Amino acid sequence: MYGLIGSFKANAGQGQQLADLLLRAAAALRANADCHLYVVSRAQDDPDLIWVTEAWTDSAAHQASLEDPEVRAQVAEGRALIAGMGQRFELDTLGGNGLPLS
Amino acid sequence: MYGLIGSFKANAGQGQQLADLLLRAAAALRANADCHLYVVSRAQDDPDLIWVTEAWTDSAAHQASLEDPEVRAQVAEGRALIAGMGQRFELDTLGGNGLPLS
């Protein structure tokens, strides 16, 4: 599987709004059989730093999802809340507990 | 939920061995109802850099798991494969797609 771990720094005080938007995106992705994981977290030491951990069948499936009109609208909405991109790690996700495929 | 994202740098050439050990740990954690996520990934640009994304009911449940004799044995086995600790992020995991609780 293609894995992504990334963080987004929201504008000051807008971390919860950004997290809510990403949780709505996660809910919409349940209909996408290629999205095996899309988990939203907040840094314990910074309420405006939001982390997303994703696992997809492959990077093509992830890329294709970004072309979806609903996803594009959410990305545009998210951009208005984001002060800057944090760290980003591209991974081969191997398995584990909690993944539907494993 | 209490979330953890962390990476471990294996000794040169031992990344797969470390990943296999962590996947066995993940399988054992399926019996732990407080462990909602334990996903093992490998950095695309470094086969010896292994990432683990975890979500637990709370930090006390995570801490308690580390006292389990089987887990302690796995940690000891893992230490022999690890050259150094990578980054580590403590999180409040809010939900998402793929989490049993969400």
N, CA and C atoms of all chains as a GROMACS GRO file, in nm:
protein
  612
    1MET      N    1   0.083  -0.120   0.000
    1MET     CA    2   0.000   0.000   0.000
    1MET      C    3   0.086   0.125   0.000
    2TYR      N    4   0.032   0.231  -0.056
    2TYR     CA    5   0.098   0.360  -0.053
    2TYR      C    6   0.056   0.434   0.074
    3GLY      N    7   0.153   0.478   0.152
    3GLY     CA    8   0.124   0.545   0.277
    3GLY      C    9   0.172   0.690   0.276
    4LEU      N   10   0.099   0.772   0.346
    4LEU     CA   11   0.136   0.913   0.361
    4LEU      C   12   0.115   0.954   0.506
    5ILE      N   13   0.214   1.018   0.563
    5ILE     CA   14   0.197   1.083   0.692
    5ILE      C   15   0.232   1.229   0.669
    6GLY      N   16   0.141   1.318   0.702
    6GLY     CA   17   0.169   1.459   0.678
    6GLY      C   18   0.103   1.547   0.781
    7SER      N   19   0.159   1.665   0.799
    7SER     CA   20   0.099   1.760   0.894
    7SER      C   21   0.071   1.893   0.826
    8PHE      N   22  -0.029   1.959   0.879
    8PHE     CA   23  -0.071   2.090   0.828
    8PHE      C   24  -0.080   2.184   0.947
    9LYS      N   25  -0.022   2.301   0.932
    9LYS     CA   26  -0.031   2.402   1.037
    9LYS      C   27  -0.146   2.497   1.001
   10ALA      N   28  -0.248   2.494   1.084
   10ALA     CA   29  -0.363   2.582   1.060
   10ALA      C   30  -0.329   2.725   1.102
   11ASN      N   31  -0.405   2.818   1.048
   11ASN     CA   32  -0.397   2.955   1.100
   11ASN      C   33  -0.425   2.952   1.250
   12ALA      N   34  -0.370   3.048   1.324
   12ALA     CA   35  -0.386   3.050   1.470
   12ALA      C   36  -0.533   3.039   1.508
   13GLY      N   37  -0.564   2.939   1.591
   13GLY     CA   38  -0.700   2.922   1.640
   13GLY      C   39  -0.792   2.847   1.545
   14GLN      N   40  -0.742   2.806   1.429
   14GLN     CA   41  -0.830   2.739   1.331
   14GLN      C   42  -0.802   2.588   1.319
   15GLY      N   43  -0.725   2.534   1.413
   15GLY     CA   44  -0.694   2.391   1.408
   15GLY      C   45  -0.818   2.303   1.414
   16GLN      N   46  -0.911   2.338   1.499
   16GLN     CA   47  -1.032   2.255   1.513
   16GLN      C   48  -1.114   2.257   1.384
   17GLN      N   49  -1.122   2.377   1.324
   17GLN     CA   50  -1.196   2.389   1.197
   17GLN      C   51  -1.131   2.302   1.089
   18LEU      N   52  -0.998   2.306   1.084
   18LEU     CA   53  -0.927   2.224   0.984
   18LEU      C   54  -0.947   2.075   1.013
   19ALA      N   55  -0.939   2.037   1.141
   19ALA     CA   56  -0.961   1.896   1.177
   19ALA      C   57  -1.102   1.852   1.138
   20ASP      N   58  -1.200   1.937   1.163
   20ASP     CA   59  -1.339   1.902   1.128
   20ASP      C   60  -1.353   1.882   0.978
   21LEU      N   61  -1.289   1.969   0.902
   21LEU     CA   62  -1.295   1.955   0.755
   21LEU      C   63  -1.231   1.823   0.712
   22LEU      N   64  -1.116   1.789   0.771
   22LEU     CA   65  -1.048   1.665   0.734
   22LEU      C   66  -1.127   1.543   0.777
   23LEU      N   67  -1.198   1.554   0.890
   23LEU     CA   68  -1.283   1.441   0.933
   23LEU      C   69  -1.401   1.423   0.838
   24ARG      N   70  -1.452   1.532   0.784
   24ARG     CA   71  -1.557   1.518   0.682
   24ARG      C   72  -1.500   1.454   0.555
   25ALA      N   73  -1.378   1.494   0.519
   25ALA     CA   74  -1.313   1.433   0.403
   25ALA      C   75  -1.296   1.282   0.427
   26ALA      N   76  -1.255   1.246   0.549
   26ALA     CA   77  -1.236   1.104   0.583
   26ALA      C   78  -1.366   1.028   0.568
   27ALA      N   79  -1.475   1.087   0.615
   27ALA     CA   80  -1.606   1.021   0.606
   27ALA      C   81  -1.644   0.998   0.460
   28ALA      N   82  -1.618   1.097   0.375
   28ALA     CA   83  -1.650   1.083   0.233
   28ALA      C   84  -1.564   0.973   0.169
   29LEU      N   85  -1.442   0.957   0.219
   29LEU     CA   86  -1.349   0.858   0.160
   29LEU      C   87  -1.387   0.715   0.194
   30ARG      N   88  -1.480   0.696   0.287
   30ARG     CA   89  -1.523   0.559   0.316
   30ARG      C   90  -1.583   0.491   0.194
   31ALA      N   91  -1.636   0.572   0.102
   31ALA     CA   92  -1.695   0.516  -0.021
   31ALA      C   93  -1.586   0.476  -0.122
   32ASN      N   94  -1.462   0.512  -0.094
   32ASN     CA   95  -1.352   0.482  -0.187
   32ASN      C   96  -1.280   0.355  -0.140
   33ALA      N   97  -1.299   0.248  -0.216
   33ALA     CA   98  -1.245   0.117  -0.174
   33ALA      C   99  -1.093   0.115  -0.175
   34ASP      N  100  -1.029   0.213  -0.239
   34ASP     CA  101  -0.883   0.218  -0.242
   34ASP      C  102  -0.824   0.295  -0.125
   35CYS      N  103  -0.910   0.358  -0.045
   35CYS     CA  104  -0.861   0.432   0.072
   35CYS      C  105  -0.878   0.344   0.196
   36HIS      N  106  -0.767   0.290   0.242
   36HIS     CA  107  -0.774   0.194   0.353
   36HIS      C  108  -0.760   0.262   0.489
   37LEU      N  109  -0.706   0.382   0.488
   37LEU     CA  110  -0.684   0.452   0.615
   37LEU      C  111  -0.675   0.601   0.588
   38TYR      N  112  -0.745   0.676   0.670
   38TYR     CA  113  -0.736   0.823   0.662
   38TYR      C  114  -0.771   0.873   0.803
   39VAL      N  115  -0.669   0.888   0.884
   39VAL     CA  116  -0.687   0.915   1.026
   39VAL      C  117  -0.638   1.056   1.057
   40VAL      N  118  -0.718   1.129   1.132
   40VAL     CA  119  -0.690   1.269   1.162
   40VAL      C  120  -0.654   1.283   1.311
   41SER      N  121  -0.543   1.349   1.337
   41SER     CA  122  -0.497   1.370   1.475
   41SER      C  123  -0.451   1.514   1.492
   42ARG      N  124  -0.444   1.554   1.618
   42ARG     CA  125  -0.396   1.689   1.654
   42ARG      C  126  -0.274   1.673   1.743
   43ALA      N  127  -0.171   1.751   1.718
   43ALA     CA  128  -0.052   1.745   1.802
   43ALA      C  129  -0.088   1.780   1.945
   44GLN      N  130  -0.036   1.701   2.041
   44GLN     CA  131  -0.067   1.730   2.181
   44GLN      C  132  -0.014   1.865   2.224
   45ASP      N  133   0.098   1.907   2.164
   45ASP     CA  134   0.160   2.032   2.208
   45ASP      C  135   0.126   2.152   2.120
   46ASP      N  136   0.034   2.132   2.024
   46ASP     CA  137  -0.002   2.244   1.936
   46ASP      C  138  -0.139   2.216   1.873
   47PRO      N  139  -0.244   2.279   1.925
   47PRO     CA  140  -0.380   2.251   1.876
   47PRO      C  141  -0.401   2.295   1.731
   48ASP      N  142  -0.308   2.370   1.675
   48ASP     CA  143  -0.322   2.412   1.536
   48ASP      C  144  -0.238   2.328   1.440
   49LEU      N  145  -0.175   2.223   1.492
   49LEU     CA  146  -0.096   2.134   1.405
   49LEU      C  147  -0.172   2.003   1.390
   50ILE      N  148  -0.220   1.977   1.269
   50ILE     CA  149  -0.307   1.862   1.242
   50ILE      C  150  -0.231   1.761   1.156
   51TRP      N  151  -0.236   1.636   1.200
   51TRP     CA  152  -0.167   1.527   1.129
   51TRP      C  153  -0.269   1.437   1.060
   52VAL      N  154  -0.234   1.391   0.942
   52VAL     CA  155  -0.316   1.293   0.871
   52VAL      C  156  -0.228   1.174   0.834
   53THR      N  157  -0.276   1.055   0.865
   53THR     CA  158  -0.208   0.930   0.827
   53THR      C  159  -0.298   0.858   0.728
   54GLU      N  160  -0.246   0.834   0.608
   54GLU     CA  161  -0.325   0.772   0.502
   54GLU      C  162  -0.261   0.643   0.454
   55ALA      N  163  -0.345   0.549   0.407
   55ALA     CA  164  -0.296   0.432   0.334
   55ALA      C  165  -0.391   0.406   0.218
   56TRP      N  166  -0.332   0.391   0.101
   56TRP     CA  167  -0.406   0.371  -0.024
   56TRP      C  168  -0.355   0.246  -0.094
   57THR      N  169  -0.438   0.190  -0.181
   57THR     CA  170  -0.396   0.072  -0.258
   57THR      C  171  -0.263   0.097  -0.327
   58ASP      N  172  -0.252   0.213  -0.393
   58ASP     CA  173  -0.126   0.253  -0.454
   58ASP      C  174  -0.129   0.404  -0.475
   59SER      N  175  -0.017   0.460  -0.517
   59SER     CA  176  -0.011   0.606  -0.528
   59SER      C  177  -0.103   0.656  -0.640
   60ALA      N  178  -0.128   0.574  -0.742
   60ALA     CA  179  -0.220   0.615  -0.849
   60ALA      C  180  -0.361   0.635  -0.794
   61ALA      N  181  -0.403   0.548  -0.703
   61ALA     CA  182  -0.537   0.562  -0.643
   61ALA      C  183  -0.545   0.690  -0.560
   62HIS      N  184  -0.438   0.721  -0.488
   62HIS     CA  185  -0.435   0.846  -0.412
   62HIS      C  186  -0.442   0.965  -0.506
   63GLN      N  187  -0.361   0.961  -0.611
   63GLN     CA  188  -0.359   1.071  -0.708
   63GLN      C  189  -0.497   1.088  -0.771
   64ALA      N  190  -0.561   0.978  -0.807
   64ALA     CA  191  -0.694   0.983  -0.870
   64ALA      C  192  -0.795   1.049  -0.777
   65SER      N  193  -0.782   1.022  -0.647
   65SER     CA  194  -0.878   1.078  -0.551
   65SER      C  195  -0.872   1.230  -0.552
   66LEU      N  196  -0.754   1.284  -0.579
   66LEU     CA  197  -0.737   1.430  -0.577
   66LEU      C  198  -0.807   1.497  -0.695
   67GLU      N  199  -0.846   1.417  -0.794
   67GLU     CA  200  -0.918   1.472  -0.911
   67GLU      C  201  -1.068   1.478  -0.887
   68ASP      N  202  -1.114   1.412  -0.781
   68ASP     CA  203  -1.258   1.408  -0.752
   68ASP      C  204  -1.309   1.549  -0.720
   69PRO      N  205  -1.419   1.590  -0.781
   69PRO     CA  206  -1.469   1.728  -0.759
   69PRO      C  207  -1.496   1.759  -0.611
   70GLU      N  208  -1.552   1.663  -0.537
   70GLU     CA  209  -1.579   1.687  -0.395
   70GLU      C  210  -1.448   1.708  -0.319
   71VAL      N  211  -1.350   1.625  -0.350
   71VAL     CA  212  -1.219   1.638  -0.283
   71VAL      C  213  -1.156   1.772  -0.320
   72ARG      N  214  -1.166   1.811  -0.446
   72ARG     CA  215  -1.107   1.939  -0.488
   72ARG      C  216  -1.172   2.055  -0.414
   73ALA      N  217  -1.302   2.047  -0.393
   73ALA     CA  218  -1.371   2.153  -0.319
   73ALA      C  219  -1.323   2.157  -0.174
   74GLN      N  220  -1.302   2.036  -0.115
   74GLN     CA  221  -1.254   2.032   0.024
   74GLN      C  222  -1.112   2.085   0.034
   75VAL      N  223  -1.029   2.052  -0.064
   75VAL     CA  224  -0.891   2.102  -0.063
   75VAL      C  225  -0.892   2.256  -0.069
   76ALA      N  226  -0.978   2.310  -0.155
   76ALA     CA  227  -0.986   2.457  -0.168
   76ALA      C  228  -1.031   2.519  -0.035
   77GLU      N  229  -1.130   2.455   0.030
   77GLU     CA  230  -1.179   2.504   0.158
   77GLU      C  231  -1.068   2.495   0.264
   78GLY      N  232  -0.993   2.385   0.258
   78GLY     CA  233  -0.885   2.364   0.355
   78GLY      C  234  -0.774   2.467   0.340
   79ARG      N  235  -0.743   2.501   0.215
   79ARG     CA  236  -0.632   2.595   0.192
   79ARG      C  237  -0.652   2.726   0.267
   80ALA      N  238  -0.778   2.768   0.279
   80ALA     CA  239  -0.807   2.895   0.346
   80ALA      C  240  -0.778   2.888   0.496
   81LEU      N  241  -0.770   2.765   0.550
   81LEU     CA  242  -0.746   2.748   0.694
   81LEU      C  243  -0.599   2.720   0.726
   82ILE      N  244  -0.520   2.694   0.623
   82ILE     CA  245  -0.384   2.644   0.643
   82ILE      C  246  -0.283   2.757   0.631
   83ALA      N  247  -0.200   2.770   0.736
   83ALA     CA  248  -0.093   2.871   0.733
   83ALA      C  249   0.029   2.817   0.661
   84GLY      N  250   0.050   2.686   0.670
   84GLY     CA  251   0.168   2.628   0.603
   84GLY      C  252   0.168   2.478   0.613
   85MET      N  253   0.240   2.414   0.521
   85MET     CA  254   0.252   2.270   0.524
   85MET      C  255   0.359   2.232   0.625
   86GLY      N  256   0.332   2.123   0.698
   86GLY     CA  257   0.431   2.072   0.792
   86GLY      C  258   0.515   1.964   0.726
   87GLN      N  259   0.552   1.865   0.802
   87GLN     CA  260   0.633   1.758   0.747
   87GLN      C  261   0.547   1.662   0.665
   88ARG      N  262   0.609   1.588   0.576
   88ARG     CA  263   0.537   1.495   0.489
   88ARG      C  264   0.628   1.377   0.459
   89PHE      N  265   0.577   1.257   0.483
   89PHE     CA  266   0.656   1.137   0.462
   89PHE      C  267   0.581   1.043   0.370
   90GLU      N  268   0.647   0.998   0.263
   90GLU     CA  269   0.588   0.901   0.170
   90GLU      C  270   0.639   0.763   0.207
   91LEU      N  271   0.545   0.669   0.218
   91LEU     CA  272   0.576   0.539   0.277
   91LEU      C  273   0.522   0.424   0.194
   92ASP      N  274   0.583   0.307   0.214
   92ASP     CA  275   0.519   0.182   0.177
   92ASP      C  276   0.457   0.127   0.305
   93THR      N  277   0.324   0.122   0.307
   93THR     CA  278   0.256   0.073   0.427
   93THR      C  279   0.244  -0.079   0.416
   94LEU      N  280   0.295  -0.147   0.518
   94LEU     CA  281   0.314  -0.292   0.509
   94LEU      C  282   0.200  -0.372   0.572
   95GLY      N  283   0.132  -0.313   0.670
   95GLY     CA  284   0.022  -0.384   0.735
   95GLY      C  285   0.010  -0.339   0.878
   96GLY      N  286  -0.061  -0.419   0.957
   96GLY     CA  287  -0.074  -0.385   1.098
   96GLY      C  288  -0.212  -0.411   1.150
   97ASN      N  289  -0.234  -0.366   1.270
   97ASN     CA  290  -0.362  -0.382   1.340
   97ASN      C  291  -0.448  -0.260   1.314
   98GLY      N  292  -0.570  -0.283   1.262
   98GLY     CA  293  -0.658  -0.171   1.234
   98GLY      C  294  -0.676  -0.146   1.086
   99LEU      N  295  -0.586  -0.202   1.006
   99LEU     CA  296  -0.601  -0.186   0.860
   99LEU      C  297  -0.694  -0.294   0.807
  100PRO      N  298  -0.795  -0.257   0.731
  100PRO     CA  299  -0.888  -0.357   0.678
  100PRO      C  300  -0.820  -0.468   0.599
  101LEU      N  301  -0.714  -0.433   0.529
  101LEU     CA  302  -0.649  -0.532   0.442
  101LEU      C  303  -0.558  -0.629   0.514
  102SER      N  304  -0.518  -0.596   0.636
  102SER     CA  305  -0.413  -0.676   0.700
  102SER      C  306  -0.471  -0.790   0.782
  103MET      N  307  -0.877   0.967   2.158
  103MET     CA  308  -0.777   0.860   2.157
  103MET      C  309  -0.637   0.918   2.166
  104TYR      N  310  -0.548   0.842   2.224
  104TYR     CA  311  -0.408   0.880   2.230
  104TYR      C  312  -0.339   0.828   2.104
  105GLY      N  313  -0.272   0.916   2.032
  105GLY     CA  314  -0.206   0.877   1.908
  105GLY      C  315  -0.056   0.894   1.916
  106LEU      N  316   0.014   0.809   1.846
  106LEU     CA  317   0.159   0.816   1.839
  106LEU      C  318   0.201   0.792   1.695
  107ILE      N  319   0.287   0.879   1.643
  107ILE     CA  320   0.353   0.852   1.516
  107ILE      C  321   0.502   0.856   1.545
  108GLY      N  322   0.571   0.749   1.512
  108GLY     CA  323   0.714   0.746   1.542
  108GLY      C  324   0.791   0.667   1.440
  109SER      N  325   0.920   0.698   1.427
  109SER     CA  326   1.003   0.622   1.334
  109SER      C  327   1.126   0.566   1.406
  110PHE      N  328   1.172   0.456   1.351
  110PHE     CA  329   1.289   0.386   1.404
  110PHE      C  330   1.384   0.362   1.288
  111LYS      N  331   1.509   0.394   1.310
  111LYS     CA  332   1.611   0.367   1.207
  111LYS      C  333   1.677   0.234   1.242
  112ALA      N  334   1.658   0.137   1.154
  112ALA     CA  335   1.719   0.006   1.176
  112ALA      C  336   1.868   0.011   1.142
  113ASN      N  337   1.943  -0.084   1.195
  113ASN     CA  338   2.080  -0.103   1.148
  113ASN      C  339   2.078  -0.125   0.997
  114ALA      N  340   2.185  -0.089   0.929
  114ALA     CA  341   2.190  -0.099   0.782
  114ALA      C  342   2.150  -0.239   0.737
  115GLY      N  343   2.051  -0.245   0.650
  115GLY     CA  344   2.008  -0.374   0.594
  115GLY      C  345   1.911  -0.451   0.681
  116GLN      N  346   1.877  -0.398   0.799
  116GLN     CA  347   1.788  -0.473   0.890
  116GLN      C  348   1.647  -0.414   0.898
  117GLY      N  349   1.613  -0.325   0.806
  117GLY     CA  350   1.480  -0.264   0.808
  117GLY      C  351   1.368  -0.367   0.793
  118GLN      N  352   1.387  -0.463   0.703
  118GLN     CA  353   1.281  -0.563   0.682
  118GLN      C  354   1.262  -0.649   0.807
  119GLN      N  355   1.373  -0.683   0.870
  119GLN     CA  356   1.365  -0.763   0.995
  119GLN      C  357   1.289  -0.686   1.102
  120LEU      N  358   1.320  -0.557   1.114
  120LEU     CA  359   1.251  -0.474   1.214
  120LEU      C  360   1.102  -0.462   1.179
  121ALA      N  361   1.072  -0.443   1.050
  121ALA     CA  362   0.931  -0.432   1.008
  121ALA      C  363   0.857  -0.562   1.040
  122ASP      N  364   0.921  -0.675   1.013
  122ASP     CA  365   0.857  -0.805   1.040
  122ASP      C  366   0.827  -0.820   1.189
  123LEU      N  367   0.922  -0.777   1.272
  123LEU     CA  368   0.901  -0.785   1.418
  123LEU      C  369   0.783  -0.697   1.459
  124LEU      N  370   0.776  -0.576   1.404
  124LEU     CA  371   0.667  -0.485   1.440
  124LEU      C  372   0.533  -0.536   1.387
  125LEU      N  373   0.534  -0.603   1.273
  125LEU     CA  374   0.408  -0.660   1.221
  125LEU      C  375   0.361  -0.775   1.311
  126ARG      N  376   0.455  -0.850   1.366
  126ARG     CA  377   0.418  -0.955   1.462
  126ARG      C  378   0.361  -0.891   1.588
  127ALA      N  379   0.422  -0.780   1.632
  127ALA     CA  380   0.370  -0.707   1.749
  127ALA      C  381   0.228  -0.659   1.722
  128ALA      N  382   0.206  -0.606   1.600
  128ALA     CA  383   0.073  -0.557   1.563
  128ALA      C  384  -0.029  -0.669   1.569
  129ALA      N  385   0.010  -0.786   1.519
  129ALA     CA  386  -0.083  -0.899   1.519
  129ALA      C  387  -0.119  -0.937   1.663
  130ALA      N  388  -0.021  -0.935   1.752
  130ALA     CA  389  -0.047  -0.969   1.892
  130ALA      C  390  -0.140  -0.865   1.956
  131LEU      N  391  -0.129  -0.740   1.911
  131LEU     CA  392  -0.209  -0.632   1.970
  131LEU      C  393  -0.356  -0.637   1.929
  132ARG      N  394  -0.389  -0.722   1.831
  132ARG     CA  395  -0.531  -0.735   1.795
  132ARG      C  396  -0.616  -0.784   1.912
  133ALA      N  397  -0.551  -0.853   2.005
  133ALA     CA  398  -0.622  -0.903   2.122
  133ALA      C  399  -0.645  -0.793   2.226
  134ASN      N  400  -0.583  -0.678   2.206
  134ASN     CA  401  -0.593  -0.568   2.302
  134ASN      C  402  -0.701  -0.470   2.255
  135ALA      N  403  -0.813  -0.468   2.324
  135ALA     CA  404  -0.928  -0.387   2.280
  135ALA      C  405  -0.898  -0.237   2.288
  136ASP      N  406  -0.794  -0.198   2.359
  136ASP     CA  407  -0.758  -0.057   2.370
  136ASP      C  408  -0.666  -0.010   2.258
  137CYS      N  409  -0.618  -0.104   2.177
  137CYS     CA  410  -0.529  -0.069   2.066
  137CYS      C  411  -0.613  -0.063   1.938
  138HIS      N  412  -0.641   0.058   1.892
  138HIS     CA  413  -0.731   0.076   1.778
  138HIS      C  414  -0.656   0.080   1.646
  139LEU      N  415  -0.527   0.108   1.655
  139LEU     CA  416  -0.449   0.120   1.532
  139LEU      C  417  -0.302   0.096   1.565
  140TYR      N  418  -0.240   0.014   1.482
  140TYR     CA  419  -0.094  -0.007   1.495
  140TYR      C  420  -0.046  -0.046   1.356
  141VAL      N  421  -0.008   0.053   1.280
  141VAL     CA  422   0.022   0.035   1.137
  141VAL      C  423   0.171   0.055   1.114
  142VAL      N  424   0.229  -0.037   1.038
  142VAL     CA  425   0.373  -0.038   1.014
  142VAL      C  426   0.400  -0.002   0.868
  143SER      N  427   0.489   0.096   0.849
  143SER     CA  428   0.524   0.141   0.714
  143SER      C  429   0.676   0.157   0.704
  144ARG      N  430   0.722   0.161   0.580
  144ARG     CA  431   0.866   0.180   0.553
  144ARG      C  432   0.880   0.306   0.467
  145ALA      N  433   0.976   0.390   0.500
  145ALA     CA  434   0.998   0.511   0.421
  145ALA      C  435   1.031   0.474   0.277
  146GLN      N  436   0.970   0.544   0.181
  146GLN     CA  437   0.998   0.512   0.041
  146GLN      C  438   1.144   0.539   0.006
  147ASP      N  439   1.203   0.637   0.071
  147ASP     CA  440   1.341   0.674   0.034
  147ASP      C  441   1.446   0.613   0.126
  148ASP      N  442   1.404   0.523   0.216
  148ASP     CA  443   1.502   0.461   0.306
  148ASP      C  444   1.444   0.331   0.362
  149PRO      N  445   1.487   0.216   0.307
  149PRO     CA  446   1.430   0.087   0.349
  149PRO      C  447   1.461   0.052   0.494
  150ASP      N  448   1.551   0.126   0.557
  150ASP     CA  449   1.584   0.098   0.697
  150ASP      C  450   1.515   0.195   0.793
  151LEU      N  451   1.427   0.280   0.742
  151LEU     CA  452   1.352   0.373   0.829
  151LEU      C  453   1.206   0.326   0.836
  152ILE      N  454   1.167   0.279   0.954
  152ILE     CA  455   1.036   0.216   0.972
  152ILE      C  456   0.949   0.308   1.058
  153TRP      N  457   0.827   0.332   1.010
  153TRP     CA  458   0.732   0.419   1.079
  153TRP      C  459   0.619   0.338   1.141
  154VAL      N  460   0.575   0.376   1.258
  154VAL     CA  461   0.460   0.313   1.322
  154VAL      C  462   0.360   0.422   1.359
  155THR      N  463   0.235   0.402   1.321
  155THR     CA  464   0.126   0.492   1.358
  155THR      C  465   0.033   0.417   1.451
  156GLU      N  466   0.014   0.469   1.571
  156GLU     CA  467  -0.067   0.400   1.672
  156GLU      C  468  -0.182   0.487   1.718
  157ALA      N  469  -0.292   0.423   1.757
  157ALA     CA  470  -0.400   0.493   1.828
  157ALA      C  471  -0.450   0.401   1.939
  158TRP      N  472  -0.459   0.458   2.059
  158TRP     CA  473  -0.498   0.384   2.179
  158TRP      C  474  -0.613   0.458   2.247
  159THR      N  475  -0.690   0.386   2.327
  159THR     CA  476  -0.800   0.449   2.401
  159THR      C  477  -0.751   0.572   2.477
  160ASP      N  478  -0.639   0.556   2.547
  160ASP     CA  479  -0.576   0.668   2.616
  160ASP      C  480  -0.430   0.632   2.642
  161SER      N  481  -0.354   0.730   2.693
  161SER     CA  482  -0.210   0.704   2.709
  161SER      C  483  -0.185   0.600   2.817
  162ALA      N  484  -0.275   0.589   2.914
  162ALA     CA  485  -0.259   0.487   3.018
  162ALA      C  486  -0.266   0.346   2.958
  163ALA      N  487  -0.356   0.327   2.862
  163ALA     CA  488  -0.367   0.196   2.797
  163ALA      C  489  -0.240   0.164   2.718
  164HIS      N  490  -0.186   0.265   2.654
  164HIS     CA  491  -0.059   0.244   2.582
  164HIS      C  492   0.051   0.208   2.679
  165GLN      N  493   0.060   0.284   2.788
  165GLN     CA  494   0.163   0.259   2.889
  165GLN      C  495   0.149   0.118   2.946
  166ALA      N  496   0.026   0.079   2.974
  166ALA     CA  497   0.002  -0.055   3.031
  166ALA      C  498   0.049  -0.164   2.935
  167SER      N  499   0.030  -0.141   2.805
  167SER     CA  500   0.069  -0.244   2.707
  167SER      C  501   0.220  -0.270   2.714
  168LEU      N  502   0.296  -0.166   2.748
  168LEU     CA  503   0.442  -0.181   2.752
  168LEU      C  504   0.488  -0.268   2.869
  169GLU      N  505   0.398  -0.291   2.963
  169GLU     CA  506   0.431  -0.378   3.078
  169GLU      C  507   0.406  -0.524   3.048
  170ASP      N  508   0.338  -0.553   2.939
  170ASP     CA  509   0.305  -0.691   2.902
  170ASP      C  510   0.434  -0.769   2.873
  171PRO      N  511   0.449  -0.888   2.931
  171PRO     CA  512   0.574  -0.964   2.913
  171PRO      C  513   0.606  -0.992   2.766
  172GLU      N  514   0.503  -1.022   2.684
  172GLU     CA  515   0.528  -1.051   2.543
  172GLU      C  516   0.580  -0.924   2.472
  173VAL      N  517   0.518  -0.811   2.505
  173VAL     CA  518   0.560  -0.685   2.444
  173VAL      C  519   0.703  -0.652   2.487
  174ARG      N  520   0.733  -0.673   2.616
  174ARG     CA  521   0.868  -0.644   2.664
  174ARG      C  522   0.972  -0.729   2.592
  175ALA      N  523   0.938  -0.854   2.565
  175ALA     CA  524   1.030  -0.942   2.492
  175ALA      C  525   1.050  -0.890   2.349
  176GLN      N  526   0.940  -0.841   2.288
  176GLN     CA  527   0.952  -0.789   2.151
  176GLN      C  528   1.034  -0.661   2.148
  177VAL      N  529   1.014  -0.576   2.250
  177VAL     CA  530   1.092  -0.452   2.257
  177VAL      C  531   1.241  -0.485   2.268
  178ALA      N  532   1.272  -0.584   2.351
  178ALA     CA  533   1.413  -0.623   2.369
  178ALA      C  534   1.471  -0.675   2.238
  179GLU      N  535   1.390  -0.755   2.166
  179GLU     CA  536   1.435  -0.809   2.037
  179GLU      C  537   1.454  -0.695   1.936
  180GLY      N  538   1.361  -0.599   1.941
  180GLY     CA  539   1.368  -0.486   1.848
  180GLY      C  540   1.490  -0.399   1.873
  181ARG      N  541   1.526  -0.380   1.999
  181ARG     CA  542   1.639  -0.292   2.032
  181ARG      C  543   1.766  -0.336   1.960
  182ALA      N  544   1.781  -0.468   1.944
  182ALA     CA  545   1.902  -0.520   1.880
  182ALA      C  546   1.908  -0.484   1.732
  183LEU      N  547   1.793  -0.450   1.674
  183LEU     CA  548   1.787  -0.418   1.531
  183LEU      C  549   1.791  -0.268   1.504
  184ILE      N  550   1.779  -0.188   1.609
  184ILE     CA  551   1.759  -0.044   1.594
  184ILE      C  552   1.890   0.032   1.615
  185ALA      N  553   1.924   0.114   1.512
  185ALA     CA  554   2.044   0.198   1.524
  185ALA      C  555   2.013   0.326   1.600
  186GLY      N  556   1.890   0.374   1.587
  186GLY     CA  557   1.855   0.499   1.656
  186GLY      C  558   1.708   0.531   1.642
  187MET      N  559   1.658   0.611   1.734
  187MET     CA  560   1.520   0.653   1.728
  187MET      C  561   1.508   0.769   1.630
  188GLY      N  562   1.400   0.769   1.553
  188GLY     CA  563   1.374   0.879   1.463
  188GLY      C  564   1.284   0.981   1.528
  189GLN      N  565   1.197   1.040   1.450
  189GLN     CA  566   1.105   1.140   1.504
  189GLN      C  567   0.991   1.072   1.578
  190ARG      N  568   0.927   1.147   1.669
  190ARG     CA  569   0.817   1.092   1.748
  190ARG      C  570   0.719   1.203   1.778
  191PHE      N  571   0.593   1.180   1.749
  191PHE     CA  572   0.490   1.281   1.768
  191PHE      C  573   0.378   1.224   1.854
  192GLU      N  574   0.345   1.294   1.961
  192GLU     CA  575   0.233   1.253   2.047
  192GLU      C  576   0.110   1.333   2.008
  193LEU      N  577  -0.002   1.261   1.989
  193LEU     CA  578  -0.119   1.321   1.927
  193LEU      C  579  -0.247   1.290   2.004
  194ASP      N  580  -0.346   1.373   1.981
  194ASP     CA  581  -0.485   1.336   2.012
  194ASP      C  582  -0.546   1.291   1.880
  195THR      N  583  -0.576   1.163   1.871
  195THR     CA  584  -0.634   1.111   1.747
  195THR      C  585  -0.784   1.130   1.752
  196LEU      N  586  -0.836   1.198   1.650
  196LEU     CA  587  -0.974   1.246   1.654
  196LEU      C  588  -1.072   1.154   1.583
  197GLY      N  589  -1.026   1.078   1.486
  197GLY     CA  590  -1.115   0.988   1.413
  197GLY      C  591  -1.067   0.972   1.272
  198GLY      N  592  -1.156   0.922   1.186
  198GLY     CA  593  -1.120   0.907   1.047
  198GLY      C  594  -1.172   0.780   0.986
  199ASN      N  595  -1.126   0.753   0.867
  199ASN     CA  596  -1.166   0.636   0.792
  199ASN      C  597  -1.065   0.524   0.819
  200GLY      N  598  -1.115   0.409   0.864
  200GLY     CA  599  -1.026   0.297   0.892
  200GLY      C  600  -1.012   0.270   1.041
  201LEU      N  601  -1.052   0.366   1.124
  201LEU     CA  602  -1.045   0.343   1.268
  201LEU      C  603  -1.172   0.273   1.314
  202PRO      N  604  -1.159   0.163   1.386
  202PRO     CA  605  -1.278   0.091   1.431
  202PRO      C  606  -1.377   0.177   1.509
  203LEU      N  607  -1.324   0.272   1.584
  203LEU     CA  608  -1.412   0.352   1.671
  203LEU      C  609  -1.484   0.464   1.600
  204SER      N  610  -1.437   0.500   1.480
  204SER     CA  611  -1.490   0.624   1.420
  204SER      C  612  -1.609   0.596   1.331
   0.00000   0.00000   0.00000
